[in-house]
Amino acid sequence: MTRLSAAFGRVLNALAIVGALILLGMVAIVTADVVLRNAVGVGIVWANEVSEYALYVMTLLTAPWLLRRGQHVRLDVVLTLVPARVAWLMEAAGDVLGFAVSIVLIRYGALMTLDSWRLGAITIKNLVFPEWWLLVFLPATFALLAVEFVFRFDRLLKGGRARRIEATSVS
Amino acid sequence: MSWVEGSILLFGGLVAAMAVGMPVAFAFLLLNVIGAVLFLGGEPGLAQLARNAVQSVTSFSLTPIPFFVLMGEVLFHTGVALKAIDAFALLIRRVPGRLAVIAIIAGTVFSAISGSTIATTALLGSLMLPTMLARGYDPRMAMGPIIGIGGVDMLIPPSALTVLLGSLAGISIAGLLIAGIVPGLILSAMYVSYIIVRAAMDPTLAPERPVQELPADERPRGAGRWLPFAIHVVPLVLIFGLVIGAMTGGLATPTEAAAVGAAGTIAAAALYRSLTPANLMKALTGTVAVSGTILFIIVGATTFSQVLSFSGVVDGLIGQVTGLGLSPNVLIVAMLLILLFLGCFVDQVSMMLITLPFFMPLIQRYDVDLIWFGVLFLICMQLGLLTPPFGLLLFTMKGVAPPAITMHQVYAAALPYIAMSLLILVLIFFLPVIATWLPALLSR
């Protein structure tokens, strides 16, 4: 289980690097659009649209990695007040609920994607492409999150009977 | 189900899910799944939930968030910020509480190029706190300014959370970003005045050596004093000017201005020969971590306002509040008190997601100036970073302070700065022009 988890962690790290490179690409494309538009009067017409899609893809690609690193913000007010063993049980309940929610999102995300594929739905803005290309990221991300919740739960079982130390703000 | 039962279920459920320590994004998702089953018609509601999750962050108005965060991350990971602090140290030499004043002024300039409050506090805390303590500064005098200026970062653009507030509340993002400048600068000026007065009244709080006794590298003369400022600070201010100028001059949207700012910061770091592939990658992954956290909460929470609305909770509560016949001002005071209370316990993104579905319809019904309200909201969020027991900047400071510093000392250090932030909140409440003047002037 530990080796599997470590291998999965490497996949999540790779996805985060892809997210980081997408961000760099967004900066380059949007900046090039502004500079060209103001310098020669013609910008990159699809720049804004691509940056919207990129924001969505980047957010989803990094979500499982953030869960692995304990960086998804949470409140630990109650966890710090209750006895360590109770906090540990609460952590376990949180993982089970997180896993359950991920399964629901996999199911409905997959149905949404399949429907769109069956209907041949097309996204038509400046770029024209099948809508499911975008939608598929949602169920895929929640599948990764569900797996990570399993590893997270496993780490909790193997660790000390106490709460985790994780991020509580994003500011 | 009545709106009262609905609100107990939805808010009680959200509080319970957050209390067990579920990440905020998943706590919202859990309640959205329950809400979709109960109030949005089951299967169609759950399908809608998935659709909303996709649309939530496929949004041009949210794109400035990673760009603004990236500006700060590049500044810090490439070490460009260190040279800027040194440049200030050469210029500010004959004031009481000198190092604390330098922390505030350097922090204000960093705020103008960084969208991340925690980065500002951590950087100034780790760099300047040891020096101040080594020179015999009282811990309160050493830590307070750094905690305070971290909060100002949220007000002075670029600010990731301002973009989020504008986007979620339907307030002009460019207007709100610009509206934060004057209150942020006033707050910085108040902090500097406070430090000077306190240090002048009681020099033991901030013992200063005469200029001739400063280390040799802190007392050059003539051009040697100003050159580092011109090289290491002026370009940063120019990037800030570029972002704000592009936005207000109609050359670029907030997203585009933010991208240009991020590209400008990377270019500046490269020109300083401080940019390496490794620190650029660190800045990029740091950025996707911070902005990914914020945006994934939006993915999780996006259906919550819809669930609240369909369950009748929003209409019920708003009907109840408007039935009380309160004046708009009383209502806003009540909202600010709720925000200040929430700020003591809840993170800034959750504060917005929980309150805005109720606040914004009321604000619009009473025809309240949106920019003014937005700035008051921002100051409450900024205060949430400073207020005990869980203010994030207090813990950030504790994290970078020497082990001998206790949490009580950190709380005591923050108190005057909390008081000054409350004062600016009251000032802007009574004199909205402080917030609305600059956006009105620049939009002409």
Interface residues (C-beta under 8 A of the other chain):
Chain A: A16 I17 G19 A20 L21 L23 L24 M26 V27 A28 V30 T31 D33 V34 V35 N38 N48 S51 E52 Y53 L55 Y56 M58 T59 L60 T62 A63 W65 L66 L67 R69 Q71 H72 V73 R74 L75 D76 V77 V78 L79 A87 M90 E91 A93 G94 L97 G98 A100 V101 V104 L105 Y108 G109 L111 M112 L134 L135 F137 L138 R163 R164 A167 T168 S169 V170 S171
Chain B: A17 M18 A19 V20 G21 M22 P23 V24 A25 F26 A27 L29 L30 V33 L46 A47 L49 A50 R51 A53 V54 V57 T58 S59 F60 L62 T63 P66 F67 L70 S116 T117 I118 M154 L161 A246 L251 A252 T255 E256 A257 A259 V260 A262 A263 I266 M281 L284 T285 T287 V288 A289 V290 S291 G292 T293 I294 L295 F296 I297 V299 F345 V346 D347 Q348 V349 S350 L385 F390 L392 L393 F395
